[in-house]
Amino acid sequence: MNAVAFSLTNDGGLSIEVAGVWAALLPSGAAFIEAERTLVCADLHLEKGSAYARRGQLLPPYDTRETLRRLAADVASTQAERIVLLGDTLHDGQARDRMALQDAKALDVIARSRALIWIVGNHDPDGPGGLAGSALDELRIGPLILRHEPRAGPQIGELAGHLHPCARVVAQARSVRRRCFVTDGRRLILPAYGAYAGGLSVRDAAFAGLFHTPPLIGALGRRRVHAVKASAVAPD
């Protein structure tokens, strides 16, 4: 398909090599680095629903609960010993004050007996505050560097979020738009993990110049991650 080394996993994931390190891309939108027992996800945007409600745009107020439920399921299935959240974990600076006690306790349970690291983002520059976990600007794991916003130009080993990549794919006369991973084998951009987080087409100018070769798209399906050529992505 292209220069990216990848294989399908038995549980519907897509295993890819980034800078010599293998990571399993999960249908939830998280990536699992098995050699490091590390689960990585980006842009949870917890309490986005309550932020919209304050502005009069009513959404079901369960996005935080649903996002944390999926995170807990990923932790359980991978037996991760470390969780890295790649920034914009909270939707805004007041999100922790709006979060229900039940949801804060669910985050405590997720963090129990394992490291929970918040990479700070533009929506949550102060990190977790009184919530479980500790904050870093970025984190190095071997040849990998985990940060919120992808840097311009070649960045070998970078795992980042921020851009909320999505891809529109046409198959059998149907068009579907899905959140997706994007990688050229040198760097990996993760999809937004949050239940209410939006998406930006991988054909947008924001992605221009980030990849050395045409990237592999890992489009999220209900039970699997689909490997898609960049050339197969249709305009929005």
VOROLUM-309806 format. One line per 10 residues: number of its first residue (from 1); their letters; for each residue x, y, z of N, C-alpha, C, O, CB. Coordinates in steps of 0.2 Angstrom, whole numbers. Glycine has a CB too. Layout:
# residues N
NUM	a	X:Y:Z:X:Y:Z:X:Y:Z:X:Y:Z:X:Y:Z; ...
//
This chain:
# residues 236
1	mnavafsltn	4:-6:0:0:0:0:4:6:0:3:11:-4:-5:0:6; 9:6:4:14:12:4:20:9:8:21:4:10:11:19:7; 24:14:10:31:12:14:29:10:21:34:8:25:35:18:13; 23:11:24:22:10:31:22:3:32:18:-1:29:16:14:33; 25:0:37:25:-7:39:19:-8:44:18:-4:49:31:-9:43; 14:-12:42:8:-13:46:6:-20:45:8:-24:40:3:-8:44; 2:-22:50:-2:-29:50:-8:-28:54:-9:-24:58:3:-34:53; -13:-33:52:-19:-33:55:-18:-37:62:-15:-42:62:-25:-36:51; -22:-35:67:-22:-39:73:-28:-43:74:-33:-41:71:-21:-34:79; -28:-48:78:-34:-52:79:-40:-49:82:-46:-51:81:-32:-58:83
11	dgglsievag	-39:-43:85:-45:-40:89:-47:-34:85:-51:-30:87:-43:-38:96; -45:-34:78:-48:-28:74:-44:-22:74:-45:-17:70:-55:-26:77; -38:-22:77:-34:-17:77:-29:-17:71:-29:-22:67:-29:-16:83; -25:-12:70:-20:-11:65:-13:-10:68:-13:-4:71:-22:-6:60; -9:-14:67:-2:-13:70:2:-10:65:3:-12:60:1:-20:73; 6:-4:67:10:-1:63:17:1:66:17:1:72:6:6:61; 22:2:62:28:4:65:30:11:64:29:14:58:34:-1:61; 31:14:69:33:21:69:40:22:72:41:21:78:28:26:73; 45:24:68:52:25:70:55:19:73:58:20:78:52:31:75; 53:13:71:55:7:73:52:4:79:54:-1:81:62:8:75
21	vwaallpsga	46:7:81:42:5:87:36:3:85:32:7:81:42:10:93; 33:-3:87:27:-5:84:21:-3:89:22:-3:95:27:-13:84; 16:-1:86:10:2:90:4:-1:87:3:-1:81:10:9:91; -1:-3:92:-7:-6:89:-12:0:89:-13:3:95:-10:-12:94; -15:1:84:-20:6:83:-27:3:84:-29:-2:81:-20:10:76; -30:5:89:-37:2:92:-43:5:89:-43:11:87:-37:2:99; -48:1:88:-54:4:85:-57:10:89:-61:14:86:-60:-1:84; -55:11:95:-58:16:100:-54:23:98:-57:28:99:-56:14:107; -49:22:94:-45:28:93:-38:29:97:-35:34:97:-49:35:94; -37:24:102:-31:24:106:-26:20:102:-27:16:98:-33:21:113
31	afieaertlv	-20:21:104:-14:18:102:-11:14:108:-10:17:113:-9:22:98; -9:8:107:-5:4:112:2:2:110:2:-2:105:-10:-2:114; 7:5:114:14:3:113:15:-3:118:17:-2:123:18:9:114; 15:-9:115:15:-15:119:22:-16:123:22:-18:129:14:-21:115; 27:-14:119:34:-15:122:35:-11:128:39:-12:133:39:-13:117; 31:-5:129:31:0:134:25:-1:139:24:3:144:32:7:132; 20:-5:137:14:-6:141:11:1:142:8:2:147:15:-9:148; 11:5:136:8:12:137:3:13:132:3:11:126:14:16:135; -3:15:134:-9:17:131:-9:24:129:-8:28:134:-15:15:134; -10:26:123:-10:33:121:-16:35:118:-19:32:114:-4:35:117
41	cadlhlekgs	-19:41:120:-25:44:117:-25:51:117:-21:54:121:-31:41:120; -28:54:112:-28:62:111:-35:65:112:-40:62:110:-24:63:105; -35:71:114:-41:75:113:-47:72:116:-52:71:112:-41:77:106; -47:71:122:-53:68:125:-59:74:126:-65:72:126:-52:65:132; -57:80:127:-61:86:128:-67:84:133:-73:85:131:-64:87:121; -65:82:138:-70:80:144:-74:87:145:-71:92:146:-66:77:150; -80:86:146:-85:91:148:-86:96:143:-88:102:144:-82:95:154; -85:94:136:-87:98:131:-95:99:131:-97:105:129:-85:95:124; -99:94:132:-106:94:132:-108:100:137:-113:104:136:-109:88:134; -105:100:143:-107:105:148:-105:112:146:-109:117:148:-105:103:155
51	ayarrgqllp	-100:112:143:-98:119:140:-103:122:135:-104:128:135:-91:118:137; -105:117:131:-110:119:126:-117:121:129:-120:126:127:-111:114:121; -118:117:134:-125:119:138:-124:126:141:-130:129:141:-126:114:143; -119:128:143:-118:135:146:-119:140:141:-122:146:143:-111:136:149; -118:138:135:-119:143:130:-126:142:126:-128:146:121:-114:143:124; -130:138:129:-137:137:127:-138:132:121:-144:131:119:-139:144:124; -133:128:120:-133:123:115:-133:116:118:-128:114:121:-127:123:110; -139:114:119:-140:108:123:-138:101:120:-141:100:115:-147:108:126; -134:98:123:-132:91:121:-133:86:127:-132:89:132:-124:91:118; -134:80:125:-134:75:131:-128:76:135:-122:75:132:-135:68:128
61	pydtretlrr	-129:77:142:-123:78:146:-119:72:148:-117:72:154:-125:82:152; -118:67:144:-115:61:146:-108:60:142:-106:54:142:-119:55:145; -105:65:139:-99:64:135:-93:62:139:-90:57:137:-98:70:131; -93:65:145:-87:63:149:-88:56:151:-83:52:151:-87:68:155; -93:54:153:-95:47:156:-93:42:150:-90:37:152:-102:46:158; -95:43:144:-94:38:139:-87:38:137:-84:33:136:-99:41:133; -84:44:137:-77:44:135:-73:40:140:-68:36:138:-74:51:134; -74:41:147:-70:38:152:-72:30:152:-68:26:154:-72:41:159; -78:28:150:-80:21:150:-76:18:144:-73:12:146:-88:21:148; -75:21:139:-71:18:133:-63:18:135:-60:13:134:-72:22:127
71	laadvastqa	-61:23:139:-54:23:141:-53:17:146:-48:13:146:-52:29:144; -58:16:151:-57:11:156:-57:4:152:-54:-1:154:-63:11:161; -61:3:147:-61:-3:143:-55:-4:140:-52:-10:139:-67:-3:138; -52:1:137:-45:0:133:-40:-2:138:-36:-6:137:-43:7:130; -40:1:144:-35:0:149:-36:-8:151:-31:-11:152:-36:4:156; -42:-10:152:-43:-17:154:-41:-22:149:-38:-27:151:-51:-18:156; -42:-20:143:-41:-25:137:-33:-25:136:-31:-31:134:-45:-23:131; -30:-20:137:-23:-20:135:-18:-21:141:-12:-23:141:-21:-13:132; -21:-20:147:-17:-21:154:-12:-16:154:-6:-17:156:-15:-28:155; -13:-10:151:-8:-4:151:-6:-3:158:-10:-2:163:-11:2:148
81	erivllgdtl	1:-1:159:4:1:165:5:8:165:7:11:170:10:-3:166; 4:11:159:5:19:159:0:21:154:-1:18:148:12:21:157; -3:27:155:-8:30:151:-5:37:149:-4:41:154:-15:30:154; -5:39:143:-3:46:141:-8:49:137:-11:46:132:4:45:137; -11:55:140:-16:58:136:-13:64:133:-10:68:136:-21:61:142; -14:65:126:-10:69:122:-13:76:122:-13:79:116:-9:66:115; -15:79:127:-17:86:127:-25:87:126:-28:83:122:-13:90:122; -27:93:128:-34:94:127:-39:88:130:-44:86:127:-36:95:120; -36:86:136:-40:81:139:-46:84:142:-52:81:142:-36:78:145; -46:90:145:-52:94:147:-53:99:141:-49:102:138:-50:98:153
91	hdgqardrma	-60:101:141:-62:105:135:-60:112:137:-59:116:132:-69:104:134; -60:114:143:-58:121:145:-56:121:152:-56:116:156:-64:126:144; -54:127:154:-51:128:161:-56:127:167:-54:126:172:-49:135:162; -63:127:165:-68:126:170:-71:119:170:-75:117:174:-73:131:170; -68:115:166:-71:108:165:-71:104:171:-75:101:173:-67:105:159; -65:105:175:-64:100:181:-70:103:186:-72:98:190:-57:101:184; -72:109:186:-77:111:191:-84:109:189:-88:108:194:-77:119:192; -85:108:183:-91:105:180:-92:98:181:-97:95:180:-93:108:173; -86:94:181:-86:87:181:-90:84:187:-89:86:192:-79:84:180; -94:79:185:-98:76:191:-93:72:195:-88:69:193:-103:71:188
101	lqdakaldvi	-95:71:201:-91:67:206:-90:60:204:-84:57:204:-93:68:213; -95:57:201:-95:50:199:-89:50:193:-86:45:193:-101:48:196; -89:55:189:-84:54:183:-77:55:186:-72:52:183:-86:59:178; -76:60:191:-69:61:194:-67:55:197:-61:53:197:-70:67:199; -72:51:200:-70:45:204:-68:40:199:-64:35:200:-76:42:208; -72:40:193:-70:35:188:-63:36:185:-59:31:183:-75:35:182; -61:42:184:-54:44:182:-49:41:188:-44:39:186:-53:51:181; -51:42:194:-47:39:199:-45:32:199:-40:29:200:-50:41:206; -51:28:197:-50:21:196:-46:19:191:-42:15:191:-58:18:195; -47:23:185:-42:22:179:-35:22:181:-31:19:179:-44:26:173
111	arsraliwiv	-34:28:185:-27:29:187:-24:25:192:-18:25:193:-26:36:189; -28:21:195:-26:17:201:-20:11:199:-22:8:194:-32:13:204; -15:11:202:-9:6:201:-6:7:194:-3:2:192:-12:-1:201; -7:13:191:-3:14:185:-2:22:184:-5:26:187:-7:11:179; 3:23:180:5:30:179:-1:33:174:-2:30:169:12:31:176; -3:39:176:-7:43:171:-4:50:170:-3:54:174:-15:44:174; -2:51:164:2:57:162:-3:61:157:-5:59:152:8:55:159; -4:68:159:-7:72:155:-2:77:151:2:80:154:-12:77:159; -1:76:144:2:81:141:-2:87:140:-8:86:137:5:78:133; 0:93:142:-4:99:142:-5:101:134:-1:100:130:-1:104:146
121	gnhdpdgpgg	-11:103:133:-14:106:127:-16:113:127:-15:116:132:-19:101:124; -18:115:121:-20:122:121:-27:123:125:-28:129:127:-21:125:114; -31:118:126:-37:119:130:-36:118:137:-40:120:141:-42:114:127; -31:114:139:-30:113:146:-22:114:148:-19:109:150:-32:105:148; -20:120:147:-13:121:149:-11:120:156:-5:120:158:-11:128:147; -16:120:161:-14:119:168:-14:111:170:-13:110:176:-19:123:172; -15:107:165:-15:100:166:-22:98:170:-27:101:170:-9:98:170; -21:93:175:-27:90:178:-29:94:184:-35:92:186:-25:83:180; -25:98:187:-28:102:193:-28:97:198:-24:93:200:-34:105:191; -34:96:201:-36:92:207:-38:85:204:-39:80:209:-41:94:211
131	lagsaldelr	-38:83:198:-40:77:195:-34:72:195:-28:74:196:-43:77:188; -35:66:195:-29:61:195:-24:62:189:-26:64:184:-32:54:194; -18:61:190:-13:61:185:-8:67:186:-9:71:191:-16:62:179; -3:67:182:2:72:183:3:75:176:2:72:171:9:70:186; 6:81:175:6:85:169:14:86:167:18:86:170:3:92:170; 14:85:160:21:86:156:19:90:150:14:90:147:24:79:155; 25:94:148:24:97:141:25:92:136:21:92:131:29:102:141; 29:87:136:30:82:132:34:76:135:36:77:141:34:84:125; 33:70:132:36:64:135:40:60:130:38:59:124:31:60:138; 46:58:132:50:54:127:50:47:130:51:46:136:58:57:127
141	igplilrhep	49:42:125:49:35:126:53:32:121:51:31:115:42:32:126; 59:31:123:64:28:118:65:33:112:66:39:113:62:21:115; 64:31:106:64:35:100:58:39:99:58:43:94:66:31:94; 53:38:103:47:42:102:46:48:106:49:48:112:41:37:104; 43:53:104:42:59:107:34:61:107:31:61:102:46:65:105; 31:61:113:24:62:113:22:69:115:24:72:120:20:57:118; 18:72:111:16:79:112:9:81:110:7:77:106:22:84:109; 7:87:111:0:88:109:0:90:102:-4:87:98:-3:94:113; 3:95:100:2:98:93:8:96:89:14:97:91:2:106:93; 7:93:83:13:91:79:17:97:76:14:102:75:10:87:72
151	ragpqigela	23:96:77:28:101:74:28:101:67:27:96:64:35:100:78; 30:107:64:31:108:57:37:104:55:42:104:59:31:115:55; 37:102:49:43:99:46:44:92:48:40:89:52:49:103:47; 50:88:46:51:81:49:52:81:56:55:84:59:57:79:45; 48:76:59:48:75:66:48:67:67:43:64:68:42:78:70; 54:64:66:54:57:67:52:54:74:55:57:79:61:54:65; 47:50:75:46:47:81:40:51:85:39:49:90:52:47:85; 37:56:81:32:60:85:25:57:85:23:54:80:32:67:81; 22:57:91:15:55:92:12:61:94:14:64:99:14:49:97; 7:63:91:3:69:92:-4:69:91:-7:64:88:6:75:88
161	ghlhpcarvv	-8:74:93:-15:74:92:-17:81:89:-14:83:84:-19:73:99; -21:85:92:-23:92:91:-27:93:84:-32:97:84:-17:96:90; -25:89:79:-29:90:73:-35:87:72:-39:88:67:-24:89:67; -37:82:76:-43:78:75:-44:75:68:-49:77:65:-49:82:77; -39:71:66:-40:69:59:-46:65:57:-48:61:61:-34:65:57; -49:66:51:-55:62:49:-54:61:41:-50:65:38:-62:66:50; -57:56:39:-56:54:32:-63:52:29:-67:48:32:-51:48:31; -64:55:23:-71:52:20:-68:47:14:-64:49:10:-74:59:16; -71:41:15:-70:36:10:-76:34:7:-81:33:9:-66:30:14; -75:33:0:-80:30:-4:-79:23:-6:-74:21:-8:-81:35:-11
171	aqarsvrrrc	-84:19:-4:-84:12:-6:-91:9:-8:-95:10:-4:-81:8:0; -91:5:-13:-97:2:-15:-103:8:-16:-108:7:-13:-99:-3:-10; -101:13:-19:-106:19:-20:-108:22:-13:-113:26:-14:-112:16:-24; -105:21:-8:-107:24:-2:-101:28:1:-95:26:0:-109:19:4; -103:34:4:-97:38:7:-98:38:14:-104:40:17:-98:45:4; -93:37:18:-93:37:25:-87:41:27:-82:41:25:-92:30:28; -88:45:33:-83:49:36:-81:47:43:-86:46:47:-86:57:36; -75:45:44:-73:42:50:-67:46:53:-63:48:49:-71:35:48; -67:46:59:-60:48:63:-55:43:61:-56:37:59:-61:48:70; -49:45:61:-43:41:58:-37:43:61:-35:48:64:-43:41:51
181	fvtdgrrlil	-32:38:61:-25:39:62:-22:41:56:-24:39:50:-22:32:65; -16:44:56:-13:46:50:-5:45:51:-2:47:56:-14:53:48; -2:41:47:5:40:48:9:38:42:6:36:37:6:34:53; 15:40:42:20:39:36:25:34:38:30:33:35:23:45:33; 25:31:44:30:27:47:35:31:51:39:28:55:33:23:42; 35:37:50:40:42:54:36:45:60:39:46:65:43:47:49; 30:47:59:26:50:64:19:48:64:17:45:59:26:58:64; 15:49:69:9:46:70:4:52:73:6:55:78:8:40:74; -1:54:69:-6:58:72:-12:54:74:-15:51:70:-8:64:67; -14:55:80:-20:51:83:-27:55:82:-27:61:82:-19:49:90
191	paygayaggl	-32:51:81:-39:54:81:-41:57:88:-38:55:93:-44:49:78; -46:61:88:-49:63:94:-52:58:97:-56:54:94:-53:70:93; -51:57:104:-54:51:107:-61:53:110:-65:48:112:-49:49:113; -62:59:112:-68:62:115:-74:60:111:-75:61:105:-67:69:117; -80:59:115:-86:57:112:-89:63:108:-92:62:103:-91:55:117; -88:69:110:-90:75:106:-85:79:102:-87:84:99:-94:79:111; -79:76:102:-74:80:98:-75:79:91:-78:74:88:-67:77:100; -74:85:87:-76:85:80:-70:82:76:-65:79:79:-77:92:78; -70:84:69:-64:81:65:-62:85:60:-67:89:57:-66:74:63; -56:85:57:-54:89:52:-51:84:46:-47:80:48:-48:94:54
201	svrdaafagl	-53:85:40:-51:81:35:-44:81:34:-40:86:34:-55:83:28; -41:75:33:-34:74:32:-32:77:25:-26:78:24:-32:67:31; -37:80:21:-35:83:15:-34:91:16:-33:95:12:-40:82:10; -36:93:23:-35:100:24:-28:102:24:-23:98:25:-38:101:31; -27:109:23:-20:112:22:-16:111:29:-10:111:29:-21:119:20; -20:110:34:-16:109:41:-12:103:41:-7:103:45:-21:108:46; -13:98:36:-9:92:36:-3:92:31:1:88:31:-13:86:35; -3:98:27:2:98:22:9:99:25:10:102:29:0:104:17; 13:95:22:20:95:24:22:91:30:28:91:32:22:102:25; 17:88:33:19:84:39:21:77:38:24:74:42:12:83:43
211	fhtppligal	20:75:32:22:68:30:27:67:25:27:71:19:16:64:29; 32:63:25:38:62:21:35:59:14:37:60:9:43:58:24; 31:54:15:28:50:9:20:50:10:18:52:16:30:43:9; 16:49:5:9:48:6:7:44:12:9:38:12:6:46:0; 3:46:17:2:43:23:-2:37:22:-6:37:17:0:47:28; -2:32:27:-7:27:28:-13:30:32:-11:33:38:-4:21:31; -19:29:31:-24:31:35:-27:25:38:-29:20:35:-30:35:30; -28:26:45:-31:20:49:-38:23:51:-39:26:56:-27:19:55; -43:21:47:-50:24:48:-53:19:53:-53:13:52:-54:24:41; -57:23:58:-60:19:63:-67:16:61:-71:20:59:-61:23:69
221	grrrvhavka	-67:10:61:-74:7:60:-77:5:67:-74:6:72:-73:0:56; -82:1:67:-86:0:73:-82:-6:77:-81:-5:83:-93:-3:72; -79:-10:74:-75:-16:77:-68:-17:75:-64:-21:77:-79:-22:76; -66:-13:70:-59:-13:67:-56:-7:64:-60:-2:63:-59:-19:62; -50:-6:63:-47:-1:60:-45:-3:53:-42:-8:52:-40:2:64; -47:1:48:-47:0:41:-41:3:38:-40:10:39:-53:2:37; -36:0:35:-30:3:32:-33:6:25:-35:2:21:-25:-2:31; -32:12:24:-34:16:18:-28:20:15:-25:23:18:-40:20:20; -28:19:8:-23:24:5:-25:31:5:-31:32:5:-22:21:-3; -20:35:6:-22:42:6:-25:45:0:-29:49:0:-15:47:7
231	savapd	-23:42:-6:-26:43:-12:-34:41:-13:-37:44:-17:-22:40:-18; -36:37:-8:-43:35:-8:-47:39:-4:-53:38:-4:-43:28:-6; -45:44:-1:-48:49:4:-52:54:-1:-48:57:-5:-44:52:9; -58:55:0:-62:60:-4:-62:66:-1:-62:67:5:-69:57:-6; -63:72:-5:-64:78:-1:-71:78:3:-75:75:1:-65:84:-7; -71:82:8:-77:83:12:-82:87:8:-88:88:11:-75:87:19
//
